[in-house]
């Protein structure tokens, strides 16, 4: 029996696991002991990776829809030729930008980079990823404040902070390994700021039950208190930051009385939290989707960054303004997918960067895109507007996960070609496609992931591919050959060739990984970037320990803005607020993979459900397990089973994202800077269904 160490491809922690394999079958999975992320522990999803893509395969053969709408198996050769012929035909008829792609944060970095080369460079089309739905806010906030998309922390900081402030984060459910690290910390004060008394809030020392999406007012008020009481680090502010004086003037107007009206949190409690931050020697601030998915999300994330900076909680162990990512390779997508950033986190409009990339790839500089892709929402808008006629979807399920997902289904009707590349042919999106390209799960892939703390880890083929099966990398090469890309594709022969290109893309950048040896990643402890040639290898390394940022003057920028009114606020017709998030540790995104885990299936509700405050349920005459119609300000309605609780506010609701009904209700509202959807605060109304237990 062979033991192979590889990386879990669910959440952003990217745990390492030991796979015990015999006769090309996984006999046992154990968390890798000594691996810096999870050290012998993992959640139920990782332990059940062998139960992935076992029931819903297409025998490794592509599918094509004929003129009568029927689906047929075709050879890979025919599938690749069909893809190239139809895409070329549409682009020739309507122009280069008449095609686009939507990708994911769950394929390898090498696959992302190759997709960016074929799609953005050779085809000349726009292409965004589903990381836009979860992490674009943090990426933009970091880049504007730090000068580069650079999460500064190591997960070890969770164990050595003396004060941990979680804002819109629920690691008990969403990042259980991160929560296990917090539990190792026996002395830290844990504060959770969240409208809902989440699983994390229940297990915290203090839950601050803030009104939905009033975070930015709360954080500015907290900053004002800290400044007025001189509970700040003036030396750090002077030496390491810019804009403090005008930031100080900005937050002056946020009085305790105003904050109490807007946030529901008493002035006494705001002062108490400020005191805890002041007394803490190692204070760390952590956020995730509760901050990222809002209409003013970037500025909210930067309000957290500002707090860490003015209190001097940056660049030291146990500190930081720390964003927890969503998917296993969100960081790989952010830096190396060639979408919102040119390879290596470079800038599309920088002539030097463009020249360097063209030289590495040995292609004409005219092939290098001159600007970032149009974002996800604009791709959907242009399909509905008739400008985009062909869409290529890779490893994601927008018919379910996209905000206001009914809009995506309407968009599909306007397409002349929808191609889906996925491990499942029966997702909500796959069912709509004209051409289906079946990939294999990560268990059969080679490459690397970059996790939430910037750690690069190896993806090792645990199982051999069966006859006819292709990885996403194989599929992309097949498409490239069908397009007759020629010589420039030779640099991408294998994932190992791609990794060497990625190293060169990173050279001289903050994310420099030129010192990483691909072979030595296997059976390793992973390597955090940056890791330049000649660097000393350490398990954990945080950024900004030298008090230098990636801005031109080396200082962090304090960035702020007046609060913006919710474009889809609650009112007389839609008086309640719907929040959404993960349901259980075992469920993942649209449940296409976790449905194969029997325990998860047995312990999760089969149909959509919604949490409702006991008082509201009583007022509306709704009892446990009765059904209600939830109507949204976006004009859509969904049916949910009602679960009364006292863990949310009286006029609030909470529904898990894993059910397609939930995002049917979210409006098309986006952050101004990151273009991330505002999933977390939807104005709705509730109507009881008569005989609703049926």
N, C-alpha and C positions, 0 to 999 in steps of 0.2 A: 504494500500500500504506500503510495506516494503522498507526501505532505507539501502543499503549495500555498504560499502566502500571497494573498491578493487584497484588494481594497473593496469595501462595500460601496455600492453605487446607489445608495438612497440619499441620505441627508448630507449636509455640508461638513459633518465631522469626519467623514471618510475613514471610518474605523478600518483597521486591518484584521483579517481573519485567516485562520489556518484551515485549509480544505483538505480533508483526508479522502483521497481518490483511489479507486480500484476499478479496473475494467471500464474506464471512462464514465464512472458513476461516482457521485459524491456520497460517501458513506457517513461522514460526520463533519460538522463545522464547529470550530472553537475560536473564540476571540484570541488574537495574538498577544501572548504575555510579553510585557516589556515594551510594547509599542507605545510611544509617547501620548497618543491620542486616547486610546481606550484601555490599554494595559490589562488584558484578560477579561474585559467586560464588553458586552454589546447588547443592543435591544433585540426584540423578537424578529424584526424585519431582517437584520443581518443573519441571525441564526437560521433563517428559513430561505436564504437565497437559492438553495437547490430547488425550491418549489416556485420556479419562475419560468414562465413560457413552456409549461408542460402540457397544457390542455388545449391551447388555442393556436397551434402552429399551422403553417401552410405547406408543410413538407419541404421547406426551403425553396419554394417556387414562387415567382412573382404572379400577380393577378392583374388582369386587364378587363375593363368594362367595354363591351361591344356597343354597336350603335343601337341595339335594342335594350340596352341597360343590363344585360346579363354579364356575370363575372366568369372569366376563364383563366386557367393556368397557362402561362407562357414560359418560354425559356429565358434565362438571363440575357442571352444575346439579343433576343427580340425585345425584351424590356428596356435594355440600354439604348437600342436603336430607336425604339418608340419615343423614349424620353428625349433624346437628342433631336430627332426629326420634328417632334411636335413643339418643343421649346424653340428651336431655330425658326420654325414656321411662324409661330406667334410673334417672336421678336422681329422677324423680318417684316411682318404685316403691320405691327402696331408700334414698333420701336423697342430699344433695349430695355427700357424701364417698364415694359408691359409684363414682366415676370418678376417674381420675388420668392424668397424662402423664409420659413419660420423654423428655428432650430431649438435646441434644448441645452440645459446645464448638466445633462446626464450621459453624454457621450465623452469619449476621451479627448484630452487636449489636442492630440495629434489629429483626430477626426475633425474637430472644430477648425483647426488651422487649415486642413486640406479643403474642407467645405468653403471656408473663406476665400481660398485661392481660386477654386473652381467657380463659385457663385459670384463673389464680389469682383474678382479680378478678370477671370477669363470671360464669364457670361456678362459681366458688367451690370449685375442686377442688385437690388436692395435685398438685405437679409437681416432679420433680427432674431433674437432668441427669447425663450420663455423666462430667461433671467430678467428680462424687462419687467416681468410681473412680480418679481420678488426683490431683486437686488440692485436695480438701476439707481434707486434713490441713494443707497449707501455709496455706490460708485461715484455718483456725481458730487455728493456731499464731501467725500474724502478728496476728490480731485480739486474741487474749488477751495477747500480749506487747507489741505496739506500740499497741494501741487501735484498730487498723483493719487490714483486709486490704491490706497495702502492701509488696510486694516493693521493696526500697530501691534497687536497683542499676540501672546501665546496662551493656549488654554490653561497652562500652569498658573496664570494669573488668577484664575477662579479659586485656586486653592490657597493663595497667599494674600489675597485682598483682606483688609479688615472691615471694609464696608462695600457691599455689592448692591448697586442700584440697577434694577431691571425695568426697562421702560418698554411697554408693549411687547413683552417677550414671555413665552410660556415653555421654558426648556424641559420641564417635567414631561411634557407630551411631545414637543417638537424636536428637542435636542436632548434626549435622555442621558447621553454620555456626558454632555456639558453639565447637566444637573448632577450626575454622579461625582463630577469634579467639585462642584459646589458643596456637596454633602461631605466630601473629604475635609472641607474647611470647617473646623469645629468652633472657631471663634468669631467668624465674620457676622456682622449684622446684615441680614438680607431684606431688602426693601423692594417690593414689586408695585409698580405704578401701572394700573390697568383698569379699564371700566368694569371688567368682569372679575369676579373672585375666581380666577382660574385655578387649575391644579397647582401651579407654581405659587400663586398668591396664598392659597390655603397652607402651603408648606413654608411660607416666609415668616420672618419676624414681624413684618409690618406690611399690610396691604393698604395702599392709597387708592381708593376707588374713585378715580377721576371721571368726570363727564366725558363722553366720547369725543375724541378729536379736539380736546381743549389743552392738549399737551404743551403747545407752543406758548400759550399764556402762562401756564404753570411754570415752565422752565425759565421764561424771562423773569417772572416774579421771584423765583428762587435765586436767580443771578443777582437781581436787585437787592435782595436781602443780604446775600453774601458780600456784595460790594459795600453796602451801607454799614455793615457791621465790621468791615475790614477783615473778613474771614477769607482772604484771597492771598495768592502768592505774588506779591508785587515784583519781586526779582524775576520770576519766570515770565510774567506779563511783559515787563520791559525788555528783557533779553531775547524772548522767543516768540512774541506775538506782535501783531499789528492791528490797528483799529480799536484799541481798547477804549480810548476816551469817547469816541462816538458810540461805541457799544454801550458804555456806561450811561450816556445821555439817552440812548434808545430805551433801555430797560427802566429808567426812572419812573416812567408813567405807569408801570405795572405795580400798582399798590396792592396790599393784602386784601383790601375790601373788594377791589375790582376782580382780583383773582378768585376770591370766594364765590362771587356771583357767576363767573364764567366757568369755573372748574368744579365747583361743589366742594372744594377742599378748604378747610378753615385756615385763617391766617396763622393760628397757633400751630397747626400741623406743618405748614410751610416753614415756619421758623424752626420747628423741631427737626425737620429734615436738613435744613441748612446747618444746624448745630451738629448733627451726626456727620455730615460731610466735612465740616471744619475740624472736628475732633479726630476724624480718621486720618491715619498716616498713609494708608494705601487704599485709596478709593477707586473703584472701577465702575464705569457706566456701560451697560450693555443694552442693545436694542435689536429688534428684528421686525417682523412684518407689521406689528401693531403701529410702528412708526412709519415704516417704508411705504405702506399701502394707503396713502392719503393724498388729498388735493394740495396740501402744502407740506409734503413729506421731507423734501430736501432741507428746507429751512428748519424743520423740527429736528431732524438729525443733527444739523449744525448747531442748534441750541444746546444739544447734549455735548457736542464737541466743545463748544464755548465754555460750558461749565467745567469740563475736565481741564481746559487750558487755564482758566482764571484761578483755579484752585491748585494749579501745579501738579495735577494728577495725570501726567503724561511722561512717557519715556522711562518710567521706573517700574520695577516688578510690582505686580498687584494693582496696577493703575490702568488708565486708558479710556478712550472713547471708542467702544468696541462693538462693531456690528457682527452679529451672527448671521451667516449666509443661510440660504435655503437648501440648495441642491449640492450634490457631491462634487460637482466641478463648476460651480458658479464662478469661482475665481479664474479658472481656465478660460471660461467663456468671456469674462470681462477683459482679460488681457490678451488672449491669443486667437479669438474667433474672427478678427478682422472686420468687425461690425461697427460698434460704437467707438472703438479705438483701433488704430492701425497696430499691426503685430507688435507685441512687447509693450503695450500701453502707450504707443507713440501717437503723434497727432497727424491726421490726414493732411492738414493744411501747412505742415512744416516741410519745406523743400528738402531740408537735410534728411529728415526721417524718410521721406519718400525715396530719395536717392539711395539711402542705405538699404531699404527693403528691396528695391529693384535690383540692386547689386547682389544681394544675398540670393535672390531668386533667379538672377541672370535673365531678367525680362525687361522689356521696354518700359521706361518710367511712365509712359502713357497708360499702361495697364493698371497702375496703382490708383485706387479711388482717391479723389481729391477732398472728399468730405465723408462724415459718418453716414451710415445707412439712415433712411427714413425710419422712424420708430414703428413698432408693432401696430399701434392704433392707426397710424397713417397708412400703413399697408392695407389694413382692413378698409379704411375710408376710400382708398384709391381703387380697391376692388369694387366696392359699392358704387363708386363714381364712374366705373367703366374704364379706368386707365390701366389697371392691372388685370390681365386675362389668364395668367397661369400662376399657380402657387405650388410650391414644393415644401412639404411639411416633414420635418425630420425629428423623430423621437419626442413628440409632444402631442397634446390632444386639445387643441383650442376650441373644438365644438363643445367641450365641457368646461375648460379652465379659463377661457377668455372672459373678461368682464362683459356683462351684457351679452352672454354667449349666443343668444338668439340672433344677434347681429352677424356673428360669424356664419351661422347656417344660412342666413339670407345672402351673405357675400358669396358663398359657394355656388349659389344658383347663377351668379353673374360670371363665373369662370368658364373658360373653354377647356381648361386642363387643371385638375387637382391630383398631385402626386403625393402619396403618403409613404414614408419610409419609417418602419416601426417594427418592434418585435411581435406586435399583435395586429391581426387583421380585423378585429372586431371592436376596436375603440369607437367612440362616437364619431371621431374624425375619419378613421379608416373606412367606415361604412359608406362614407360619402364620396370616396375617391374614384378617379378614373384609372389610375395605375397604382398598384401597391407593390412596394419593394420590401420584402421581409428581411430584417436583420436578425442577428443573434444577440442574446443578452451579454452583459460584460463578462460573464463567466467564461466566454469563449474568445475574449478580446485580448489584445496586447496594447499597452500604452501607458498613460499616466493621468492622474487627477491632481488638482491643486485644491486643498481644502480651505475652510474658513479662516484658519490661522496661517495661510500661505504655505502650507506643507505639501510638497510634491511627493506622491507615493505611486508605487508601481501597480499597474493593472496587468495581471498575469493570466494567460489562458489556462484556466483550471481544467476545462474540458476541451476535448478536440471537437472541431466542427464535424457535423455529419455531412453526408454527400449532398452537394447543392447549396449548403449553407454559406452565407457570406456575412462578414462583419460590416459595420457602417463604413469602415475604411475601404474594404474590398469594393463595396457598392460605389463609393465615390470615385475610386480609381476606374471602375468599369464605365461610369458616366464620363469621366475625363477622356478615356480612350474613345468612347463613342463620339465625343465632340472633336476627336482628332486634335487634341491639345498639343501633342507631340513632345519635343525635346524638354520643354519646361516642366512636364509632368514627371520626367525621369528623376528629378530631385526628390520626389515623394514616393519612391518605390515601396517602402515599408514604413510602419510606424516608427521604427528606429531611425530611418532617414529623416522623417518628419521631426523627431525630437531634436536631432542635430540642427535642423533649420530653426526650430523654436529657440534653441540656445543662442544661435546667432542673432535672431530677432531681439533677444533680451539684452544683448551686449551693450554695456554702458548705460542701461536704463535702471531705475530703482528696483525693478524686478529681475535683475541680472541673475541668470542661473548657469553661466558659462562654466562653472566649476563642478557641475553635476555630471557624474558618470552614469549613463543609462543602465549599464549592466549592474552597477553597484546599488541601484535603487531596489533591485530584486532582493528579497529577504533582508531589507534594511529597516531602519527606524524612520524613514522619510526624511526629507530635507526642506527646511523653510527657506523661502527666498527672502532677501537676496542671498545667493551663494556664488560668489565670483571665483574665477580661477585663483587658486592660492589661499582661499579663505579657510579658516579653521572650522571644523565640523562640530556643532553643538546641537543637542536635542531641542532646546528652546532658545529662540532669539526674538526679542521685540525691537520694534523700530523706534527711532528718535531718542535713543539713549544718549546720543551726543548733542541733543537739543537743537539739531538742525533738521529742517523740513525740506521738501522738494520744490519749494517756491523759489523764484529768482533771488530773493534776499534771504532765503533760509528760514523765514519766520512763518508761523501758522497764521492764517487770516481768520479773524473773528467776523463771521458773516451772519446777518440778521435781516429781518424784514417785518413789516406790520402784518399781523394776522389777516388772512383772507377768509371771507365768508364762504361757507359751504355752498357750492353751486347747486347742490341738490338737498337743501336743508329741510328738516321736518317742518310741517305746518298743519293747518286745520285738516286737510284731506289725507295727509300722511303723517300722523302725529308720533309715530314710534321710530326708533333707530335700530336697524339690523346690523349686527356685527357678525364676523365670520372668522373661522380659523380651523385648526386641526381638531379632530374629534377624539381619537385615541392614539396611543403610541404605535399600534399596529397598522393603522390606516395611513395610506400615502397618496397624496394628490388625488387623481381621479380613480384610484383603486384598480387600475388595470393589472397591476402586478400583485398587490397584496390580497386580491380576491382569491389567489391560489393558496394562501396560507389558511388552512382549515380553522385554526384557533382564532385568527383575526375575523374570519367570516362568521364563526359561531358567536363571537363576543361583540360583534357590531350589528347595529340595526340594518336590516335589508333595505328599508325605505327611508326617505328623508325625514329628519326630525328637527325640531327647533326648541330651544330653551326659552322659557317665558317666566317672568317673575310671578310668584304665587298670587300677589295682589291683582296684577293685570289679568291673569287667567281667571280669577274669581270674578272680576269686574265684567269680563267678557263671557262668563258662563262656560268656561272651558276646563275640563278635567283631564287628568293624566291619560295619555294615549288616545285622546280624541283628536280629530283632524280640524285644521283651519286652513283657509286660503289667505296667503300673504300676498298682498298687492303692493307693487313698488312704484316709486315716483318715475321709473323708466317706462311705465305702461304695461309691465308684465306681471303675471300672477303665477304662484306655485303652491302646491299642496304639501303641507307638512304635518307630521304627528307632533302633538304638543307635549312637552315635558316641563312641568312647573318646577321652579327652583328659587332659592333665595340668593343665588350667587350673581345675579345681575340686577341692575336698577329697574325700578317699577315700569318705566316706559322704554325698556330696551329688550331686544331679542338677540339670540345667538344661534347660528346654524353652522354645522361643519361644512367645509369646502368640498368634501368628498362626494357630495351628491349634486347631480347636474342641476337640480332645482335651485340651488343656492345662487350660483352665478348667473342664472337666468334673471335674477332680480337686481344685480349690481349695475349701476348706471355707467354711461360712458363719460366718466369724469377722471381727469388725469393731472398729476403734478406738472406744474409749468416747466420745470427744469429736467426732471428725469423721465417724464411721460409714463410714469408707473401708474397703473389704475388705482383708484380709490375704492378698494374692496371693503373697507372696514366701517363705513358709516353711511348706510343706505336708508333713506326715509321710506317707511312702509306703513301699511294699514293692515288690520287683521279682521277676518270675518269667520265666525264659526260655521262649520258645515253641519247642517241638520243630520241627525242619525250618523254622527261623525265617527262612531266607533267601527263602522262598516268599511 
